[in-house]
Amino acid sequence: MSPSPELVKQVAEEYKTILGAPPIMYGVTIPTCHFCGQVIKHEEKVHIETLKHEATGLIVQRFQGGCCAGTANGAPQEVRGRLR
């Protein structure tokens, strides 16, 4: 029994969509805010510093996002303004 032409067409379209999808970031490649730990969109991250661990030689990059903007209480800047 062979699949219908509609099914073959649908599978081909879905396969092209999968091949054209952007890569999925995972693990240490996901940018997170150094201050609150929230996941940051790639285009919103602001590089703070790059550190090299002397014992292991690993390089660590620290970022800040619009989530808390490095504030002490972790609230976003616009939220802090409304809370006052």
C-alpha positions in Angstrom: 0.0 0.0 0.0 1.5 3.3 -1.0 0.8 6.7 0.7 -1.5 9.2 -0.9 0.0 12.0 -3.0 -1.3 14.5 -0.4 0.5 12.8 2.4 3.7 12.6 0.4 3.4 16.4 -0.4 2.7 17.2 3.3 5.7 15.2 4.5 8.0 16.9 2.0 6.8 20.3 3.1 7.3 19.5 6.7 10.8 18.1 6.0 11.8 21.3 4.2 10.5 23.3 7.2 12.5 21.2 9.6 15.7 21.6 7.5 15.2 25.3 7.4 14.6 25.8 11.1 17.2 27.7 13.1 19.5 25.7 15.4 18.3 25.0 18.9 20.5 26.4 21.6 20.9 24.3 24.8 23.1 24.0 27.8 25.8 26.6 28.2 25.0 28.1 24.8 21.7 29.6 26.1 22.4 33.2 27.2 21.2 33.8 30.7 21.3 36.9 32.9 24.3 36.8 35.2 22.2 38.6 37.9 18.9 36.8 38.0 19.5 33.7 35.8 16.6 34.4 33.5 17.0 33.2 29.8 17.7 36.2 27.6 16.8 36.6 23.9 20.0 36.6 21.9 19.4 40.1 20.5 18.7 41.6 24.0 21.9 40.4 25.8 24.5 42.9 26.9 28.0 41.5 27.4 29.4 42.4 30.8 32.7 40.6 31.0 34.7 37.5 29.9 36.6 35.6 32.5 39.1 32.7 32.2 39.2 30.1 34.9 42.9 29.7 35.8 42.8 26.1 36.9 40.7 24.7 34.0 41.3 27.3 31.3 37.5 27.5 30.6 36.2 30.8 29.4 33.0 32.2 31.0 31.1 35.1 29.5 28.6 37.0 31.6 25.6 38.8 30.2 22.9 41.1 31.4 19.4 41.4 30.0 16.4 43.6 30.1 14.9 41.3 32.8 16.5 42.9 35.8 19.2 45.1 34.3 21.6 44.1 37.1 19.5 45.7 39.8 19.9 44.5 43.4 16.2 43.4 43.8 15.9 41.7 40.4 12.9 43.7 39.2 13.0 45.1 35.7 13.8 48.8 35.5 10.3 49.7 34.2 8.6 47.7 37.0 10.8 49.3 39.7 9.7 52.7 38.5 6.0 51.8 38.9 6.5 50.3 42.3 7.9 53.5 43.8 
